[in-house]
Amino acid sequence: MKSLAYANGMFRIASIRCGRGCINKLTSMGIMPGEVVRVINNGSGPVIIEVKGSRIAIGRGVAMRIYGEEI
Amino acid sequence: MKEIKVAIIGNPNVGKTTLFNALTGEKQHVGNWPGVTVEKKEGYGRYNDYRLHYIDLPGVYSLSAYSIDERIARNFILTENPDVVIDIVDATNLERNLYLTLQLLELKANVVIALNFMDEAEKRKMQIDVNKLQEFLGVRVVPVIAREKRGMDELKKAVVETAEHGVIRKIEVGYGRDIEWAILEIEGLLAEERIRCRHCPFAKLCLGSDRERHWVSTRLLEGDDEANKVVDEEIAIKAMELRRKLEEKYGDMAAYFAKKRYELIGKIVHQCIRGGETKETFSDRIDKVMLDKYLGIPIFFVIMWLAFKLTFDVAAPFTTLIEMFFEILGEWVKSGIPNGMLASLIGEGIMGGVGAVLVFVPNIFLLFFILSLLEDTGYMARAAFVMDRVMYKIGLHGKAFIPMLLGFGCNVPAIMATRTMEDERDRLLTILVNPLMSCSARLPVYILFAGVFFAGMEAGVIMSMYLLGILLAVAMALLIRKIFFGGKPSPFIMEMPPYRVPILKNIISTTWMRGKMFIRKAGTIILVGVVIIWFLANFPEGNIENSFLALIGKSIQPLFSPLGWSWRAVVALLAGVVGKEIVVGSLGTLYGGNLSTALAGDFTQVQAFAYMAFVLIYIPCIATIAAIWQETGSKKWALFTIAYEILLAYGVALAIVLIGGLI
């Protein structure tokens, strides 16, 4: 299992371990277990992913808690 | 003529403001939602014999009520019962946008879908089968291009039809038999209860109608804390038991509901959309530079510097003109009115007061203009992105950086600029520490004192004031968060909207509406404040030396004796509440003659430095107090800011004097 904070390329989300509000916000933006996202920018700041056709920036703190695997 | 109440809702960045402007024309009204600082926009339009009353709801991704925006949106739809809800949907991004749509349909709202950005969808070679979409969702779907005002008549027609005849058909997401049964069971329990209305923090919810009961039951199963608050404890416990039981079989209920919704959306999208390219977009390429690890921050600073310079440089001649105008007008009034007292009240008090408000106007309008420009192009989201790391460390959200920076110019527009922040606590915190950013009105005081007491090292001393302000802002941000809010800044999860060419008309209308509100609301408070200070400074004898203000100054002067300041210095501080630049003018009046020599005799170097620090920190000016009051929507926070700043100012000044005494 790899954290999204260290991922590149295509990434399949397996689990998200942040608070309810955080999970809820991610879900409403289409970021949830099972979803395949594309990592667009993973530098020093927040991670930017493409999910369901939009670009979402996720702070590193939250990105650390999103686990899955690169595919 | 029949009035139809139409709420407009949609995800952020889907062209909601553009659509709202296209529908309402010029007849708009902007205010705040009751009790909160979120902007509420209303407007009117017409279609045949109908008067359409539009209410712009905040941009949200869902109706789950975790953020204040979501709560406002969902409570409005639940309790105000708009006749129609226009759900504006980004055609290029249907899959995510429809999540909100499904939640609206579950609320049994009379939805009409405005399918925006049809031109962009075409550019990406997407074919959207509008009829099929309409069939699946059971509501009218109207393709529009809001920025070109295309499809507006069709949209209004669909709104009127929906208001008259309801949606085409009601659809269900279909959560499976077990869950549907559980929902029915809770609904049954709710129906047995007497009809009662409960206040949740932001609205009244009556469990009188089937619609509300069905919705609350669903939300209870999904594990919604707000729903728990509106039902009896017994029912809440029963619902929790049901949820636990279902979770053994289906896993976390919230995740299960979301999954089911996305499954249905996936099915719909699969059937209704053909084609579509997913290659690197133009926006992605710009972002490669804008968000670059090394270039991102320098670019951000260049843009900010330009914005800052534009705000204050372009405004400067207008500000001078306004100042001159009021000076001349004041003189003219004074010489025109025979009664000296009345002449002074109108000429100096009221004209001076109105002038003091109006000098801010060019700055504020320009600032709002530039902010909406940055927002509408999509850069604002990038700015927050770039600064998030630094800001997070000091307990502030990435979006707080711009308001903090603007504070160096003037705290009033800076505090208003926090409106771009979504999380209420993040926003409040940013507002509360903003006055510590040393605004340009404090500069004249620094220049005066640095020139007299620190000749040869003025720049360094003045710089130290700015640094002190920043350090204190950081310290207070950490402290206030720890004491009042706890936790960390809300997690940074933010959409990076594609870059778009801004629409001038939108920017101007946003600027105008926000600016107008400043003039009206802050204007009244400032005027009252200024008149009070004028009264204190001119009664009973007509000069400041023997006035009530001087009396107050002399009587509280002992409080400041540990700091070694004379009563004149204290009185100047009192007068400075109107605007900190007034401190210099008041000192001039109070000491008379050569101010530099007089000051040199009245302060030691250390006392002077402490005085500068005190001016930096103590009570924000009346305009800033008014802005805090208005933006937080409560007197409490304005008073809190005044209190903590006085204490902090005194503490810091005392520390300077004590430490300075040792050296």
Interface residues (C-beta under 8 A of the other chain):
Chain A: C18 R20 G21 C22 I23 N24 K25 L26 T27 S28 M29 G30 M32 P33 G34 I40 N41 G43 S44 G45 P46 I48 E50 V51 K52 G53 S54 R55 I56 A57 I58 G59 R60 G61 V62
Chain B: Y61 S62 S64 Y66 S67 T92 N93 L94 E95 R96 Y99 L100 A254 A255 A258 K259 Y262 T278 S283 D284 D287 K288 L291 D292 K293 G296 A381 F385 V386 D388 R389 Y392 G398 K488 S490 P491 F492 I493 M494 E495 M496 P497 P498
